[in-house]
Amino acid sequence: MAAEPARPEPADPSVRPAPSGRPDPPGPPRPATPPGLTRRRLVRGAVAAAASGGLAAALDACAGEAAPPEPAAPVLRPDGGPATPARAPVRPGTPPAPAPLPPGLPPEIVHGPRDRLLVALTFHGQGDPALAGALLAEAERAGARVTVLAVGTWLDAYPRMAHRVLDGGHELGNHTQHHADVSAMGADAVHAEIAACADRLRRLTGSPGRWFRPSRARHATPLVLRQARRAGYAHCLSYDLDPLDHTDPGPEAVAHAVLSAVRGGSVVSLHLGHPGTVAALPAVLDGLHRRGLRAVTTTEMLTP
């Protein structure tokens, strides 16, 4: 039998061919999305995974949080005594100061400038962290930035969510400690609610945040405004557009309610922890884009 011709040796990947004077050919095309698998179906699948009880898997797939660091190696004493655990790594301290707000803003912000094509999507911060992570990831995919007003007990239960919000380029503020009806409270009780949540935010992120939103109320009463200033919040954040997503009317209803009324300067009230809100977000962001509007943080909307 004739000898089989020798096969060429595989090229050494560490050696690059000499330039030929011609541009390199384009790389291989990106793999196509499987038929029928749209972005909205992906989002709804993540929402279903979280809502059906697969919290751990949904957190990994949707929340976008880094895995907790490995425990630090033990440190031996110089005398050879028993090892003592090293301290856990500490997250960076105080975040950069936000841009200064323009002078003359009212104590309560209801909407932003109407002559700018910017919108603030603001979220009451509590509920399933997997759903919160899915929503933040979808906003980031679309290049949107949102404002989350966190409830203090939610931060106590899920402290990593504070940095998850900030690490995505979003804004984090105060929505009281227990989400009680602050309009029905006395001055000291209101201050305690605001200050307790501010302490959680400061401990977790180094800052109490810029914005305070009263719980269970669209507008701050004069008493609440005074106690917010006493706690360090110069402005309370209200809203001019409420799609009532917390009543779970369905994704299509939420998207329609937002897009039928939104305009430049709108502050939209939405909620974390509701599957319908997560599922509605792609349509909301697409609709804003078609209208020439861009979702930004509240500070960015108000800053010239």
Backbone bond lengths (Angstrom), bond angles and torsions (degrees), N, CA, C in turn:
res aa  C-N    CA-C-N  psi(-1)  N-CA   C-N-CA  omega(-1)  CA-C   N-CA-C  phi
1 M - - - 1.464 - - 1.512 109.64 -
2 A 1.346 116.61 143.81 1.470 119.31 178.45 1.509 109.05 -69.92
3 A 1.325 113.84 144.64 1.475 118.98 -179.44 1.535 109.35 -66.48
4 E 1.327 114.61 136.64 1.468 118.90 177.87 1.510 109.76 -70.45
5 P 1.336 118.36 131.25 1.474 119.27 -179.51 1.522 110.39 -59.15
6 A 1.324 114.46 141.19 1.474 120.59 -178.73 1.524 110.05 -65.30
7 R 1.324 114.85 138.88 1.464 119.38 177.46 1.531 109.97 -79.99
8 P 1.330 116.60 142.49 1.478 117.63 -179.60 1.522 110.27 -65.81
9 E 1.349 114.06 145.72 1.454 119.80 177.25 1.537 108.97 -66.35
10 P 1.352 117.30 142.88 1.477 118.13 177.42 1.518 110.69 -63.90
11 A 1.325 115.03 144.69 1.461 119.04 -178.80 1.509 110.57 -66.62
12 D 1.339 115.04 144.74 1.459 120.94 177.30 1.523 108.26 -75.42
13 P 1.349 118.17 115.42 1.468 119.06 -175.91 1.502 112.69 -64.69
14 S 1.332 119.25 -17.83 1.459 120.39 -178.44 1.512 112.33 -81.64
15 V 1.356 118.20 -9.51 1.459 121.25 -178.13 1.512 108.20 -107.42
16 R 1.333 116.66 122.77 1.449 121.41 -179.79 1.512 109.27 -95.87
17 P 1.346 118.40 139.56 1.461 120.12 178.73 1.510 110.80 -65.46
18 A 1.345 114.76 154.38 1.459 120.02 178.90 1.511 108.76 -65.08
19 P 1.351 116.98 145.16 1.469 119.31 -179.14 1.509 110.82 -61.96
20 S 1.323 116.21 142.34 1.453 121.45 -176.63 1.512 112.18 -103.01
21 G 1.340 117.26 -2.07 1.453 120.10 -176.86 1.514 112.62 87.37
22 R 1.353 116.43 -6.46 1.459 120.12 178.26 1.520 108.99 -111.50
23 P 1.332 117.79 148.09 1.470 118.81 179.56 1.515 110.86 -63.49
24 D 1.331 114.55 149.84 1.461 119.37 177.93 1.516 109.81 -62.95
25 P 1.333 116.78 145.83 1.478 118.42 176.57 1.511 110.30 -66.47
26 P 1.319 117.42 152.06 1.468 119.17 179.63 1.514 111.15 -62.24
27 G 1.337 114.76 149.26 1.455 120.11 -179.75 1.505 110.98 -70.79
28 P 1.321 116.79 176.52 1.462 120.34 -179.17 1.508 110.80 -65.63
29 P 1.320 117.76 147.82 1.468 120.16 179.77 1.520 110.67 -65.03
30 R 1.363 114.19 150.71 1.461 118.92 177.16 1.503 109.57 -66.69
31 P 1.328 118.15 144.51 1.458 119.73 -179.95 1.515 110.97 -60.98
32 A 1.309 115.58 139.60 1.462 120.36 -178.40 1.521 110.42 -76.01
33 T 1.328 114.11 152.08 1.457 118.78 174.46 1.511 109.14 -66.10
34 P 1.320 118.99 134.80 1.469 120.38 178.61 1.512 110.89 -53.84
35 P 1.347 117.01 146.10 1.474 120.17 -177.36 1.510 111.05 -54.16
36 G 1.337 114.17 134.63 1.460 120.05 175.49 1.508 114.17 80.75
37 L 1.347 119.13 -1.85 1.458 120.58 -177.45 1.515 108.27 -99.36
38 T 1.298 118.64 90.57 1.455 123.08 -178.96 1.510 109.66 -91.88
39 R 1.364 114.19 167.11 1.463 118.56 -179.42 1.520 110.65 -62.39
40 R 1.319 117.16 -38.97 1.458 118.34 -179.23 1.515 111.24 -65.98
41 R 1.354 117.32 -36.17 1.466 118.64 177.36 1.517 110.72 -67.74
42 L 1.338 116.86 -34.88 1.458 119.06 175.81 1.520 111.07 -61.98
43 V 1.363 115.91 -45.50 1.463 119.33 179.57 1.513 110.95 -62.64
44 R 1.344 115.61 -44.13 1.464 117.33 -179.01 1.521 111.53 -66.85
45 G 1.324 116.99 -31.94 1.460 119.14 176.01 1.510 111.53 -65.05
46 A 1.335 116.27 -40.58 1.466 119.41 177.45 1.511 110.48 -64.56
47 V 1.348 116.64 -41.01 1.461 120.00 178.33 1.510 110.66 -62.20
48 A 1.354 117.06 -43.51 1.464 119.96 -179.35 1.518 111.08 -63.46
49 A 1.340 116.24 -37.57 1.466 118.88 179.23 1.508 111.19 -62.75
50 A 1.336 116.13 -40.62 1.462 119.21 179.69 1.517 110.97 -69.64
51 A 1.348 116.65 -43.77 1.454 119.93 -175.32 1.514 112.82 -70.69
52 S 1.355 118.03 -24.09 1.460 120.13 -177.01 1.513 113.14 -86.18
53 G 1.331 117.46 2.68 1.453 119.87 175.12 1.502 114.12 107.25
54 G 1.343 118.99 -5.22 1.459 120.05 178.64 1.507 110.48 -82.48
55 L 1.326 117.11 60.49 1.459 121.09 -172.21 1.500 112.51 -63.71
56 A 1.320 118.21 -45.14 1.466 119.52 -176.85 1.511 111.39 -63.53
57 A 1.355 116.51 -45.14 1.459 118.79 179.59 1.508 110.96 -66.45
58 A 1.339 117.19 -38.92 1.460 119.30 -179.65 1.507 111.25 -67.00
59 L 1.318 117.03 -36.30 1.466 119.21 176.93 1.509 110.86 -60.38
60 D 1.339 116.82 -44.56 1.463 119.49 179.78 1.516 111.15 -64.68
61 A 1.345 116.83 -40.57 1.458 119.35 -174.24 1.508 112.86 -80.54
62 C 1.350 117.48 -31.41 1.452 119.83 -168.90 1.513 113.85 -113.26
63 A 1.317 117.54 -36.78 1.459 118.28 -169.17 1.501 112.71 -69.14
64 G 1.309 118.41 -23.06 1.450 120.01 177.43 1.509 113.05 70.37
65 E 1.332 119.04 13.77 1.445 120.97 179.81 1.511 109.69 -84.27
66 A 1.303 115.37 144.47 1.446 119.37 174.53 1.516 109.30 -69.61
67 A 1.336 116.34 149.54 1.455 120.06 177.25 1.517 109.12 -64.62
68 P 1.334 118.08 149.07 1.459 119.19 179.79 1.514 110.18 -60.55
69 P 1.346 116.72 144.11 1.457 119.36 -177.72 1.513 111.67 -64.53
70 E 1.331 115.56 151.15 1.452 120.16 175.46 1.524 109.61 -63.01
71 P 1.335 117.80 145.76 1.458 118.87 178.52 1.518 110.89 -57.88
72 A 1.334 115.79 141.78 1.452 120.02 -179.73 1.528 109.93 -66.47
73 A 1.328 115.70 148.13 1.461 120.32 -179.45 1.518 110.12 -64.85
74 P 1.340 118.27 144.05 1.460 119.53 178.99 1.516 111.17 -65.42
75 V 1.317 114.06 151.92 1.466 120.99 -179.38 1.522 108.52 -108.99
76 L 1.345 116.86 125.51 1.453 121.04 178.85 1.521 110.18 -81.93
77 R 1.317 116.52 140.13 1.456 120.76 175.04 1.510 110.36 -70.10
78 P 1.341 118.43 150.10 1.467 119.89 -179.46 1.517 113.57 -57.76
79 D 1.332 117.58 -28.56 1.464 118.91 -178.82 1.517 112.48 -85.65
80 G 1.331 117.14 8.07 1.458 119.96 178.74 1.507 113.68 80.07
81 G 1.318 117.50 11.67 1.446 121.39 -178.90 1.517 111.68 -71.82
82 P 1.327 116.28 -175.02 1.466 119.83 -177.07 1.527 111.36 -58.40
83 A 1.331 114.14 147.10 1.465 119.37 179.75 1.515 109.92 -70.11
84 T 1.325 115.78 147.80 1.459 122.07 175.20 1.512 108.28 -120.29
85 P 1.313 118.59 138.78 1.467 119.74 -177.65 1.520 111.32 -67.56
86 A 1.325 115.20 140.52 1.461 119.51 174.91 1.518 109.47 -74.69
87 R 1.311 115.85 159.33 1.461 119.96 178.81 1.521 110.37 -68.88
88 A 1.334 114.81 145.85 1.469 119.39 176.96 1.524 109.32 -67.92
89 P 1.343 116.87 148.16 1.453 118.78 178.72 1.521 111.11 -61.27
90 V 1.318 116.04 146.47 1.453 122.51 -177.25 1.524 108.94 -105.14
91 R 1.333 116.31 137.53 1.455 120.40 177.04 1.515 109.82 -66.74
92 P 1.342 117.99 157.98 1.459 119.73 177.15 1.519 111.24 -54.02
93 G 1.327 115.96 153.59 1.458 121.73 -175.08 1.510 112.88 -78.74
94 T 1.313 116.39 -132.43 1.450 121.96 -173.09 1.519 111.79 -59.82
95 P 1.340 117.68 128.32 1.460 119.66 178.06 1.513 110.63 -69.53
96 P 1.340 117.16 163.25 1.466 119.43 179.03 1.522 110.98 -57.92
97 A 1.328 115.92 144.57 1.461 120.15 179.01 1.524 109.72 -65.54
98 P 1.336 117.86 136.79 1.467 119.64 178.55 1.513 111.03 -69.07
99 A 1.311 115.94 162.57 1.454 120.87 178.87 1.524 109.89 -60.88
100 P 1.334 117.67 143.49 1.474 119.07 179.20 1.519 111.57 -64.90
101 L 1.314 115.52 143.70 1.455 120.74 177.70 1.525 110.29 -80.25
102 P 1.319 117.18 153.77 1.466 118.90 177.53 1.522 110.68 -67.53
103 P 1.310 117.66 150.78 1.479 119.42 178.52 1.516 111.09 -69.00
104 G 1.326 113.92 157.86 1.459 119.08 173.93 1.507 115.94 87.27
105 L 1.337 118.69 6.65 1.467 119.50 177.82 1.525 109.67 -69.71
106 P 1.335 118.05 144.22 1.469 120.23 179.34 1.531 110.89 -70.97
107 P 1.337 117.11 162.54 1.472 119.65 177.89 1.524 112.89 -59.96
108 E 1.316 117.78 -31.69 1.466 121.49 177.58 1.524 109.09 -117.11
109 I 1.334 116.09 124.70 1.459 122.47 179.37 1.525 108.26 -93.45
110 V 1.334 117.01 119.51 1.458 121.84 178.24 1.524 110.89 -103.46
111 H 1.319 117.00 -37.07 1.457 121.38 176.74 1.523 108.25 -154.82
112 G 1.330 115.09 168.81 1.449 120.78 179.20 1.514 111.53 -100.59
113 P 1.342 117.07 -169.19 1.466 120.69 -178.99 1.527 111.34 -60.19
114 R 1.310 116.50 132.81 1.462 121.07 -178.89 1.525 112.48 -79.58
115 D 1.342 116.66 -14.32 1.463 119.10 -177.46 1.524 112.76 -93.82
116 R 1.326 117.51 8.77 1.458 121.28 176.98 1.526 108.33 -117.20
117 L 1.332 116.29 142.17 1.470 121.15 -175.71 1.527 110.95 -87.83
118 L 1.325 114.88 52.31 1.464 122.02 -178.51 1.519 109.42 -123.91
119 V 1.334 115.55 145.66 1.458 123.14 -178.17 1.525 107.90 -133.75
120 A 1.326 117.22 142.44 1.466 121.89 175.52 1.525 109.23 -107.52
121 L 1.334 116.51 113.17 1.465 121.65 170.89 1.520 106.76 -88.89
122 T 1.325 117.20 115.24 1.458 121.69 -175.96 1.525 108.67 -115.61
123 F 1.335 115.83 139.41 1.463 121.46 -172.32 1.520 111.03 -124.48
124 H 1.327 115.76 129.90 1.451 121.31 169.30 1.530 106.86 -68.46
125 G 1.309 117.43 122.23 1.460 121.60 -168.21 1.511 114.21 -96.08
126 Q 1.326 116.40 92.12 1.456 122.25 169.66 1.521 107.82 -164.43
127 G 1.347 116.50 173.78 1.456 120.57 179.98 1.513 112.42 105.11
128 D 1.333 115.38 -172.04 1.456 123.51 -176.03 1.531 110.64 -57.46
129 P 1.336 118.90 121.40 1.468 119.58 -178.86 1.517 113.25 -66.23
130 A 1.332 118.00 -24.54 1.460 119.28 176.70 1.528 110.89 -66.00
131 L 1.333 116.62 -41.45 1.460 119.58 176.49 1.522 111.08 -66.73
132 A 1.333 116.87 -38.31 1.465 119.79 176.54 1.523 110.74 -62.20
133 G 1.328 116.72 -43.08 1.456 119.72 179.06 1.513 112.38 -64.61
134 A 1.333 117.44 -39.18 1.460 120.53 178.29 1.519 111.14 -63.55
135 L 1.316 116.36 -40.87 1.461 119.68 179.79 1.524 111.26 -66.58
136 L 1.327 117.23 -45.42 1.466 120.16 179.23 1.524 111.02 -61.53
137 A 1.328 116.76 -40.84 1.463 119.88 -179.91 1.520 111.34 -63.63
138 E 1.331 117.16 -39.06 1.467 120.01 178.75 1.527 110.73 -67.52
139 A 1.338 117.61 -40.38 1.461 119.94 176.56 1.525 110.84 -60.86
140 E 1.321 116.46 -42.93 1.466 120.43 -178.91 1.523 111.30 -66.66
141 R 1.323 117.30 -37.15 1.452 120.05 178.66 1.525 110.83 -59.80
142 A 1.337 116.11 -35.38 1.461 121.12 -178.58 1.523 112.47 -89.08
143 G 1.330 118.03 1.90 1.457 120.38 -179.05 1.514 113.98 76.76
144 A 1.341 117.57 18.37 1.460 121.49 -179.41 1.522 110.01 -94.03
145 R 1.321 115.29 152.16 1.455 122.17 174.45 1.520 107.76 -125.45
146 V 1.333 116.66 139.07 1.458 120.99 -173.59 1.523 109.36 -125.40
147 T 1.332 114.98 171.84 1.459 122.42 175.91 1.520 108.26 -116.53
148 V 1.329 116.76 125.90 1.465 122.26 179.15 1.516 108.54 -111.50
149 L 1.320 116.71 122.19 1.464 122.83 175.18 1.524 106.82 -100.51
150 A 1.330 116.31 104.23 1.462 121.48 -168.21 1.530 111.69 -89.63
151 V 1.319 115.11 141.87 1.462 122.23 171.66 1.530 108.13 -83.32
152 G 1.321 116.80 136.56 1.459 120.60 -174.97 1.513 113.92 -60.33
153 T 1.337 118.33 -39.95 1.462 119.62 179.90 1.526 111.19 -66.26
154 W 1.326 117.67 -29.68 1.469 121.49 175.17 1.518 110.04 -66.50
155 L 1.319 116.64 -41.89 1.465 120.02 177.09 1.529 110.77 -65.66
156 D 1.331 117.19 -36.03 1.466 119.72 176.43 1.527 110.83 -62.65
157 A 1.330 117.07 -40.98 1.462 120.94 -177.64 1.524 112.39 -77.05
158 Y 1.325 117.46 -34.61 1.471 122.14 -176.06 1.527 109.78 -132.09
159 P 1.318 117.99 68.37 1.476 119.78 -173.65 1.521 113.90 -61.26
160 R 1.340 117.96 -27.07 1.468 119.27 -178.77 1.521 112.19 -68.27
161 M 1.329 118.18 -17.86 1.451 119.92 -179.83 1.524 112.18 -67.32
162 A 1.325 118.18 -25.22 1.469 119.38 178.93 1.517 110.48 -60.69
163 H 1.326 117.20 -49.48 1.462 119.77 179.31 1.524 111.16 -74.76
164 R 1.337 118.01 -26.16 1.466 118.44 176.24 1.530 109.89 -61.37
165 V 1.327 116.25 -41.01 1.463 120.13 177.85 1.528 110.30 -63.79
166 L 1.311 116.89 -52.12 1.471 120.44 -175.07 1.524 111.78 -67.45
167 D 1.325 117.72 -37.51 1.466 120.32 -178.08 1.530 111.76 -65.39
168 G 1.330 117.61 -21.73 1.456 120.64 177.25 1.518 113.37 -86.23
169 G 1.339 117.65 3.85 1.454 120.88 -179.47 1.514 114.03 85.64
170 H 1.333 116.68 11.70 1.455 120.93 -178.12 1.527 110.10 -91.27
171 E 1.324 115.33 -179.92 1.462 121.88 -177.42 1.524 108.42 -114.99
172 L 1.334 115.71 142.71 1.458 121.24 -175.36 1.521 109.18 -124.18
173 G 1.334 116.09 130.79 1.458 120.96 -179.75 1.517 111.68 -137.28
174 N 1.335 115.76 -166.60 1.455 125.16 -167.00 1.530 110.00 -111.23
175 H 1.341 115.59 129.14 1.475 121.33 177.42 1.520 110.84 -127.27
176 T 1.323 116.79 35.18 1.466 127.39 -179.06 1.531 111.34 74.70
177 Q 1.313 115.12 166.77 1.455 120.42 -176.16 1.520 113.01 -79.55
178 H 1.339 117.79 -41.86 1.466 120.44 -173.12 1.525 113.92 -118.63
179 H 1.328 118.84 4.06 1.462 122.81 -179.76 1.523 110.87 56.45
180 A 1.323 116.35 42.01 1.462 121.81 176.26 1.531 109.60 -91.23
181 D 1.314 116.26 173.92 1.464 121.81 -178.85 1.528 109.05 -79.66
182 V 1.319 116.53 92.36 1.465 119.56 -175.55 1.526 111.83 -69.01
183 S 1.328 117.98 -23.55 1.463 119.78 -179.39 1.526 111.95 -66.28
184 A 1.332 116.96 -20.03 1.461 121.18 -178.74 1.525 112.55 -98.11
185 M 1.335 118.31 5.88 1.464 122.13 -175.13 1.525 111.52 -100.60
186 G 1.326 114.63 160.10 1.453 121.11 170.71 1.521 111.21 -77.73
187 A 1.316 116.09 171.66 1.468 121.36 -173.00 1.521 112.41 -59.57
188 D 1.334 117.49 -47.21 1.465 119.18 -176.49 1.527 111.53 -66.76
189 A 1.329 117.16 -37.31 1.466 119.65 178.84 1.520 111.06 -67.11
190 V 1.328 116.89 -39.09 1.464 119.83 177.37 1.521 110.01 -63.16
191 H 1.316 116.16 -46.83 1.464 119.08 -179.89 1.522 111.28 -60.57
192 A 1.328 117.08 -40.54 1.465 120.07 179.76 1.526 111.05 -62.30
193 E 1.332 117.77 -39.72 1.467 121.49 178.87 1.531 110.80 -63.26
194 I 1.320 116.14 -44.45 1.471 119.98 -178.08 1.526 110.16 -70.67
195 A 1.324 116.60 -45.73 1.459 120.30 -175.93 1.521 111.93 -66.53
196 A 1.340 118.24 -35.63 1.461 120.31 -179.36 1.524 110.90 -64.54
197 C 1.336 117.17 -43.32 1.468 119.37 177.94 1.525 110.64 -68.12
198 A 1.334 116.94 -38.29 1.469 119.72 177.07 1.521 110.86 -60.23
199 D 1.325 117.16 -38.57 1.469 120.16 177.92 1.523 111.15 -63.46
200 R 1.346 117.36 -40.85 1.475 119.85 177.75 1.522 110.48 -61.97
201 L 1.319 116.06 -46.29 1.459 119.63 -179.75 1.520 111.14 -61.31
202 R 1.314 116.27 -43.78 1.473 120.18 -178.77 1.521 110.56 -64.72
203 R 1.330 116.72 -40.86 1.464 119.76 -179.38 1.519 111.69 -66.81
204 L 1.332 117.03 -36.94 1.459 120.62 -175.57 1.525 113.12 -83.40
205 T 1.331 117.41 -33.06 1.463 120.44 -171.79 1.516 114.52 -123.94
206 G 1.330 117.30 -12.00 1.461 120.07 -176.02 1.512 113.65 89.55
207 S 1.325 118.24 -0.78 1.465 121.68 -178.24 1.520 109.33 -146.76
208 P 1.342 118.21 143.49 1.470 119.99 175.76 1.512 113.11 -78.95
209 G 1.329 118.03 -2.27 1.456 120.69 -175.31 1.516 111.58 82.84
210 R 1.312 115.17 163.54 1.471 119.84 -176.47 1.519 112.51 -90.14
211 W 1.325 118.09 -30.23 1.462 121.20 -168.13 1.516 112.03 -111.38
212 F 1.329 114.95 141.92 1.465 122.09 170.35 1.520 108.02 -122.45
213 R 1.329 115.81 132.64 1.469 121.43 173.77 1.520 108.70 -119.28
214 P 1.332 119.11 126.19 1.462 120.62 178.16 1.527 110.92 -62.47
215 S 1.306 115.66 145.54 1.466 119.80 177.26 1.520 109.93 -86.98
216 R 1.345 113.92 143.57 1.472 122.85 178.06 1.526 112.33 58.25
217 A 1.322 117.00 31.33 1.460 120.42 178.89 1.529 108.63 -155.42
218 R 1.321 115.25 138.33 1.465 119.05 176.89 1.529 110.77 -78.24
219 H 1.341 115.63 -38.24 1.460 120.70 -177.79 1.526 109.83 -120.31
220 A 1.307 114.81 148.32 1.462 121.00 177.52 1.526 109.60 -84.41
221 T 1.319 116.18 134.20 1.460 120.23 173.63 1.526 109.13 -73.54
222 P 1.326 118.23 163.81 1.467 119.52 176.43 1.531 112.57 -55.26
223 L 1.338 116.94 -37.88 1.464 119.64 178.29 1.528 110.50 -63.97
224 V 1.323 117.42 -43.89 1.463 120.63 -179.67 1.532 110.14 -65.22
225 L 1.323 117.88 -40.17 1.466 120.80 177.47 1.526 110.54 -59.73
226 R 1.330 116.36 -42.80 1.480 119.28 179.88 1.520 111.03 -64.41
227 Q 1.330 117.12 -43.39 1.464 119.46 -178.02 1.530 111.70 -71.22
228 A 1.320 116.89 -30.39 1.464 119.29 174.63 1.522 110.33 -65.15
229 R 1.339 116.99 -43.57 1.477 119.62 176.56 1.518 110.27 -62.02
230 R 1.322 116.89 -40.62 1.474 120.80 178.58 1.530 110.83 -60.38
231 A 1.327 117.44 -33.73 1.467 121.61 -179.84 1.527 112.48 -85.94
232 G 1.339 117.63 -2.06 1.458 120.18 175.50 1.514 115.74 107.14
233 Y 1.336 117.94 7.88 1.461 121.16 -179.03 1.528 109.07 -106.55
234 A 1.322 115.61 110.36 1.465 120.03 -177.86 1.519 112.33 -72.45
235 H 1.342 116.95 -23.52 1.458 121.07 -175.96 1.529 109.91 -135.94
236 C 1.320 116.17 138.77 1.459 121.82 169.01 1.525 108.21 -96.26
237 L 1.326 115.78 145.89 1.462 121.10 -175.68 1.520 109.45 -107.39
238 S 1.326 116.31 111.19 1.458 122.34 174.19 1.533 108.38 -98.62
239 Y 1.317 118.03 -149.50 1.467 121.57 -179.27 1.521 108.55 -164.22
240 D 1.323 115.98 159.59 1.457 120.69 177.93 1.521 112.94 -116.75
241 L 1.344 117.85 -0.68 1.460 120.94 -179.04 1.531 108.54 -139.55
242 D 1.319 115.47 119.36 1.471 121.21 -178.04 1.522 109.52 -127.67
243 P 1.343 118.40 104.12 1.464 120.59 179.58 1.525 113.70 -80.27
244 L 1.329 117.71 2.97 1.470 122.03 178.07 1.528 111.65 57.45
245 D 1.328 116.23 40.35 1.459 119.19 -178.22 1.516 112.49 -66.62
246 H 1.356 117.58 -21.64 1.464 119.88 -179.71 1.524 112.27 -69.29
247 T 1.349 116.63 -12.27 1.465 119.59 175.19 1.522 111.94 -87.30
248 D 1.334 117.54 0.42 1.466 124.27 176.80 1.535 112.26 55.36
249 P 1.343 117.03 58.12 1.470 119.06 179.16 1.522 113.66 -79.47
250 G 1.345 118.08 -6.60 1.457 122.08 -177.34 1.516 111.00 109.78
251 P 1.351 117.41 150.21 1.466 120.95 -175.90 1.521 113.79 -58.41
252 E 1.335 117.54 -41.50 1.462 119.79 -177.66 1.528 110.38 -64.55
253 A 1.329 117.26 -40.45 1.462 120.24 179.93 1.517 111.19 -66.31
254 V 1.337 117.29 -39.84 1.464 120.48 178.93 1.524 110.17 -63.27
255 A 1.328 116.52 -48.31 1.464 120.06 -178.69 1.524 110.77 -61.85
256 H 1.336 117.33 -42.88 1.464 120.31 -179.46 1.522 111.08 -63.98
257 A 1.336 117.05 -41.76 1.463 119.84 -178.83 1.529 111.36 -63.16
258 V 1.326 116.97 -37.96 1.461 119.74 178.67 1.521 110.56 -70.72
259 L 1.320 116.72 -52.40 1.462 120.56 -170.33 1.528 112.88 -73.37
260 S 1.318 118.47 -20.73 1.464 120.18 179.11 1.520 112.00 -79.05
261 A 1.333 118.20 -15.22 1.465 120.07 -175.69 1.531 113.87 -126.08
262 V 1.327 118.91 -11.50 1.461 120.55 -173.47 1.519 110.64 -69.63
263 R 1.327 116.53 147.95 1.459 123.30 173.59 1.516 108.51 -154.53
264 G 1.322 116.20 175.22 1.447 119.28 -179.38 1.515 111.27 -55.28
265 G 1.342 116.51 133.42 1.457 121.79 179.88 1.511 115.04 88.10
266 S 1.336 118.54 -2.73 1.460 119.80 -178.95 1.513 111.47 -63.58
267 V 1.331 115.67 140.29 1.463 123.24 168.16 1.525 105.71 -109.91
268 V 1.325 116.81 113.01 1.466 122.78 -173.86 1.521 108.90 -99.72
269 S 1.319 116.50 129.89 1.461 122.31 177.69 1.526 109.42 -92.73
270 L 1.336 116.35 118.35 1.461 122.82 178.14 1.521 108.68 -133.81
271 H 1.335 116.16 176.40 1.463 120.62 -174.07 1.525 110.81 -134.84
272 L 1.323 115.36 135.21 1.454 120.27 166.23 1.531 108.63 -73.68
273 G 1.327 115.70 162.40 1.456 119.92 173.90 1.510 115.68 84.59
274 H 1.354 118.67 7.76 1.460 121.57 179.37 1.524 109.06 -119.57
275 P 1.333 118.70 117.18 1.471 120.37 -177.64 1.518 113.67 -55.61
276 G 1.332 117.73 -37.70 1.455 120.14 -179.32 1.517 112.74 -63.84
277 T 1.324 117.20 -32.67 1.468 120.77 178.24 1.519 110.21 -69.68
278 V 1.331 116.74 -41.75 1.466 119.63 177.53 1.522 110.06 -62.26
279 A 1.332 116.75 -45.50 1.460 120.44 -178.70 1.522 112.20 -66.87
280 A 1.340 117.91 -27.87 1.461 121.38 -179.68 1.522 112.31 -79.47
281 L 1.317 118.23 -21.11 1.466 119.59 -170.57 1.523 113.97 -60.34
282 P 1.354 121.75 -42.04 1.463 118.84 177.90 1.527 113.15 -56.59
283 A 1.332 117.67 -43.25 1.465 120.31 178.94 1.524 111.11 -66.57
284 V 1.333 117.19 -37.84 1.465 120.30 177.97 1.523 110.52 -62.71
285 L 1.321 117.23 -47.86 1.465 120.52 -178.23 1.519 111.38 -67.48
286 D 1.326 117.57 -39.16 1.463 120.20 175.95 1.529 110.81 -62.31
287 G 1.337 116.24 -42.32 1.461 119.99 179.82 1.517 112.46 -65.94
288 L 1.312 117.05 -39.13 1.468 119.63 175.61 1.521 110.51 -60.84
289 H 1.326 115.98 -44.53 1.460 120.17 -179.62 1.533 111.09 -60.13
290 R 1.316 117.05 -43.25 1.468 120.04 179.91 1.519 111.73 -64.39
291 R 1.321 117.78 -28.09 1.456 121.67 178.24 1.529 112.93 -87.63
292 G 1.319 117.03 2.62 1.454 120.61 -179.37 1.512 113.81 78.27
293 L 1.344 117.49 15.95 1.462 122.40 -178.19 1.526 109.91 -101.45
294 R 1.329 114.99 152.73 1.463 120.10 -178.53 1.518 109.35 -129.92
295 A 1.332 116.82 134.04 1.461 122.22 179.57 1.526 109.42 -86.72
296 V 1.340 116.13 121.30 1.462 122.41 -177.79 1.523 108.58 -134.15
297 T 1.323 116.83 172.72 1.460 119.49 175.41 1.527 109.73 -67.84
298 T 1.317 115.77 161.08 1.460 119.95 179.30 1.520 110.97 -61.05
299 T 1.320 116.81 -42.15 1.466 119.46 178.54 1.522 111.53 -59.95
300 E 1.334 117.20 -43.89 1.463 120.29 -179.70 1.522 110.70 -64.52
301 M 1.321 117.64 -38.00 1.459 120.19 -179.85 1.524 111.34 -63.95
302 L 1.333 116.50 -35.01 1.467 120.35 -175.30 1.520 113.32 -91.02
303 T 1.330 117.35 -12.54 1.462 120.63 -175.46 1.515 110.03 -92.44
304 P 1.332 118.52 125.92 1.476 120.42 -179.54 1.524 112.15 -60.57
